[in-house]
Amino acid sequence: MRGFFITFEGGEGSGKSTQARLLYEYFKNNGHHVILTREPGGTEIAEKLRDIVVRGNKQLNIYTEMLIFMTARSDHWFNCIKPALDAGSIVICDRFHDSTIVYQCICGGCDTYLVNGIYEKITNGTHPDCTVIIDIDPVTGLKRSFAKKNNTDLRFENKALEFHKSVRNGYLSISKSSDRYLVIDGTKSEVEVQTSIIQELRFKYLNNFN
């Protein structure tokens, strides 16, 4: 039986990484076989590629940036996500292909048709079963992100505020394209956000989590 694939998306400082971890702990404590991973990253090769695109203040051509993300995704998919799903596990991923569509296509101008074509070749048309978008005002999110101790992955945080507003609008736009998206208010407390996510998941996908 194929596993269940959940991705978390949102702008900088939205709390998606925290909520991905909390959901992982929830499923684990309730007896499910679950893995937690992230993008870019999740494998040794993908983590090395992550350092290129998220650290420092490097000026990368948008297509160079996109292709690095897609290369990391390919290794991550074949060596982490797909084997876990094939084994029947719940996979929770902090960012996935929707990030590329929002950041590199909607905000960066990459050809969406091209990017989706690469993705379809990599995954053979497999998409997440559910994508949780944590929605938050970019000003609040950036304040949260810059306040984190030991946060060295700040290349995207350092972009102009208008970029981050476009990221938020991009996520809200794609959330209307499929019923796999759950948009959650990220301004609430950590516990309230976690509760909302679990309630929405159980309401929409109850049979998967009995």
Secondary structure, 3 states (H helix, E strand, C coil): CCCEEEEEEECCCCCHHHHHHHHHHHHHHCCCCEEEEECCCCCHHHHHHHHHHHCCCCCCCHHHHHHHHHHHHHHHHHHHHHHHHHCCCEEEEECCHHHHHHHHHHCCCCCHHHHHHHHHHHHCCCCCCEEEEEECCHHHHHHHHHHCCCCCCCCCCCCCHHHHHHHHHHHHHHCCCCCCEEEEECCCCHHHHHHHHHHHHHHHHHHHHC
